[in-house]
């Protein structure tokens, strides 16, 4: 159970009778996984009749709450059903909602359902202004696995940009200069991070240009967060106003039977389907931003990997394979 930390009510008036929706969590708080609680004790604790307790328990079971009941003993919770109540600050709750949305996109089955349920539970108790903040951040901040960029400079810039997005703090961006020009600096209020193909763009209000700008992350040499704050426009959505992301391309490749068991797809590549053929070969259908991004990985499998489509990738693979073969037709020399 999640409890948002905040000021306690100072009202001394007598409490009004609880509604069923209020009694359900109260019943859960009375139950323990390692002890039985009788209906009589529940009724006394809640200030209701035993008949009301029986009705509530039956309704909870029908709603999917896995309560365990034994005549003469009472009720209890399964060992793994409910964590102890915790108190969250608003910032902690907002971050959990963002994290659960990411988990729901990257897991399936019961874990996906659990992530969605957790997100909805926390959103339900967030104040309206914090719910709006979550919606704004969800559309503006892209969450990617940390191993996509590792410890690269680009990964560090992404972390800094995300921090400024959440804090709504103005950034001072140092940009690489053109040709012999030195680096330049820009003040930008970050509105969102957008990925176009394999490149990231920082989108926001440029103070020097006085309009929304798109800065390619690879052009940025450094980001410094200032003390100045800003308010992101309520109507702004990174997905709609940032550079349009191209549609993903499908790649179909078959692996020889002797290599099928060892195939590990890079984490940055989406697997649409994985099919084991009747002759023990492995057929993979992949979705990529650009077909050439998987070429080094496919070439590393040598003759064990054969691209079926697209045709452009097949031809490029064949060209590279011939170039590699040509290097080994003559004796090696260091004179070339």
N, C-alpha and C positions, 0 to 999 in steps of 0.2 A: 504494500500500500504506500502511496506517495502523498505526503503532506507538504504543501508549500509553506515555507516560513513567512510569517507576517505578523502584524500586530494582533493581539488577542482582543476579543470583544470585552468591554467593561460593563455590559448590560447585566443587571442583577435581577431582571424579571424572571419569573418562573418559566422553565422551558416548556414549549408547546409539545404535544404528543408527536412522536416521530412518524414519518410517512414510511411506507414499505421500502422505498428507495434508500431511506436513511437507516432503516433497521438492518438491511442486508449487510452492509459493511460493519455495522455494530456487532452483528452475530459472528461474522468472520473474526473480528478482533477478540471475541470471547473464546473462540475455539483454539485448541492446540493440537499439533500433530502427534504428541506423545501422551495425551491424556483424554479421557472421555468427559464430556460435559452434558449433564442431564437437561432435558427440556425445562424442568422446574427451575434449575439454576439460571438458565437463559432468560426465562420469563421474569424472574426476580431482578436480574441485572438490567433488563430493558424496561421494566415497569409495564409489562403487558401480560396477557393471559397465556397459559400453555397452548390453548387452541390457536392463538395468533402465531406462536412459535412454530407449531406444526405446519400451519398454512405457509408461513414464510420459507421454512426449510423445503417443503414440497415444491414451491415455486422456484427456489434457487436450484434445486436438482434438475427440474425441467428446463431451466435456462442454461444448464451445462456446468454448474458449479459442482465439482466432484466430492460432495460431502459424504462421509461414511457414517452410517447409523446402525446401531445394534439395540434391539429391545432390551430394556433393563439397564443398559450402560449409558446410552446417550449418543452424542455426535462428536466427531472429530474431523480434522483435515488430513489429507494425504501428506506425507513427509515433504514432498517437493512442490506443494501447491502455492504457498504464500510466504513471502519474506516478511521479516519484521517491519513495522512502520518506519519510514525514514522521512527526515525533513530536508527539503530542497530549497535552495534560494531560487529566485526567478531565473537568474543566468544559468544555473545548473539545469533547471527544467528545460529551458530553451535549447541548450546543447544536447540534452538527451533526446528531444524531439527531432533535431536535425540528424543525430546519429541513428535513431531508429528508422528514419526515412531512408537513409543510405543502406542500412541492413536489410530493409524490406526489398530493395532493388537488387541486392546481391545474394540473397538466400532464397530458398524455395521451401515448399511444404510447411511443416508446422513452425519452423523458425521464421519463415516469412510472415505467417499468420500471427505469431507472437510479437514480432516487431511492429506490425500494423496495429495490433491491439494495444501494445504499450504506448505507441504514439498517440492513439486516440484518447487513452485514459489520461495522459498528461495534458493533452490539448484541452480536454474538457474542464480541467481545473485551473487553466491559465487565465489570467485576466484578459479582457479583449485586446488591450494594447500590446500585450506580449504575444497573443495569437497572431496579430497583424505583423509583428516583428518576425515571427517564425516564418510566415508565408513569404515575407520579403526576402529573408536570408535564404530560404529554400530555393527561390528562383534566381538568386544572385551568386551564391557560393557553391561551387562544384566540389564535391568530395571524391577523391580518388585514392586508391591504395598507396601507401607510402613507398612501396617498392617500384612504382611506375617510374619515378625519377631517382630513387635512391638518395644519395647525399649530394646530388649535383647542385650547381648554382641555381638552376631553374627551380628545383624543389624548394630551396630556401626562399626564393622570391615568392613562390606560391604561398608558403606559410605566412610570410610577412603580409602579403596582400589580403589573405583570408582574415588575419588578425585585424587589419585596418577596416575591413568590411564589417566585421562583427562590432567593432568599437565605434564605427562611423567616425574615423579620424582621417584627416587630410594627409596624403602621402607626398613626399618630395622624391621624385623619380629622376635618377641620373641615367641619361640615354647616350648610347654610342653615337658619335658624330659621323657624318657622311664624309667619305674620302679622307682628306687631311684635316678636316675640322675637328676640334676638340669636343669632348663630351658636353652635353647641354643638360639643363635641369628643368623639370616641369612640376608644377603643383597640381595635384589631381585629387578630386574627391571620388574615391572608388565606389562605383555602383554595382559592379559585377565582374566575374571571371568567366570568360567564354572560350571554349575549345573549338577551333576550326581545323579539321583534319588532325594533324599531330602538333599543331601550334596553339599556344595559349595567348589570349588577348586580355589585357586589363582595360575595362571599360569604365569611364567615369567623366565627371565634369572637369575640363581643363581650364584652370584659372587664366592662363595666358591667352588661350583661344576664345574663352568665354562661350564654349559650347561643349557638347559631349564628344569625347575623343576615344579612339581605340588604339591602345599601345601594344604592339607585339612584344610578348615577354622576352623573347630572345634579344631584343634591342635594348632592354633595360639592364644596366650594369649594377644598379643598387637602388634600394628602396629604404627611405627613412620615414618613420611615422612621426608626425608633428603633434603638438598639443592642440591644434585647431580641430574643432569638430564640425560636422555638417549633418543635415537631415536628408536622407535619401528620398527622392520624390515618391509619393505613394503610388503613382501610376506606373513607375518604372519597372520593367521586367527584363532581366538580362537575356532571356531566351528570345524575346521578340525584337529588342532593340540592338542587340549585339550582332556581330557578323554571323550570317546564316551558316549553320553547320551542314556540310554536304551529306547526302545520303550514304550509308555504309555500303561497301561492295562485298559481294559474296565470293568466296574462294573455296573450291572443292578440290581436295587432294587425297590420294589413296597411298597408304603406307604398306610396304611388303610385310608378309606374315612374320618374318623373323625380327622385325623392328616394332611391330604393333604394340607389344606390351610395354615398350620403353618410351613411347611417345608422351611427352609432357608439353602441353601448349603454353606459350608464354602468357603471363597473367594479364598483359595489356591487350590480348587478342580474345575476342568473344567467340565462343563455340556455339554454333546454332544446333548442330547435331553430331553425334558420334555413333557410327554404325559398324558392327563387325560383320564382314561379308562371309559367305559360305566357304570360301577358300582361306579363311582366317586373316585376310587382309583387313586393314582398318580404313574406313572412309570417313573423313572429317569434312564438315561444312563450317566454314569460318566466316565471320563478319568483321571487316576491317575498314578503317577510314581511307586507306590508300593501299592498293594491292602490293606495292613495292615494299611496304613496311615488314611483310612476312618473308620476303625473298631471302635475306641472310639466314633465317632460321630454316627455311626449306632447303637451301643449298647445303646446309650443314649435314643433312641426312643423305646426301649423295644419291646413289641409285635407288635407295630405299623409299624415296618419296617421288610421286609422279602427280603433277598438277593436271587436273581435268579441265578446270575452267577458273578464270576467264582466259580467253585465247591470248590476250596481250601478255599475261603473266607467263603462260606456257612458252611463248616465243622468247621472252626475256630470259627465262630460265635456260632455254636451249642455247641462246647466244652466250650466256655466262659459262655454261658447261663446256661449250666448244672452246672458249677462250682459255679456260683452265687446262683442258686437254692439250691445246697447242703449246702451252708452256712446258709440257713434259715430253714433247716429241723430239727435241734436240737435247744434247748434253748441256748440263748447267754451266753457266759462265758468269763472271762478274764484270765482263768487259762491255756489256751492252749499256 
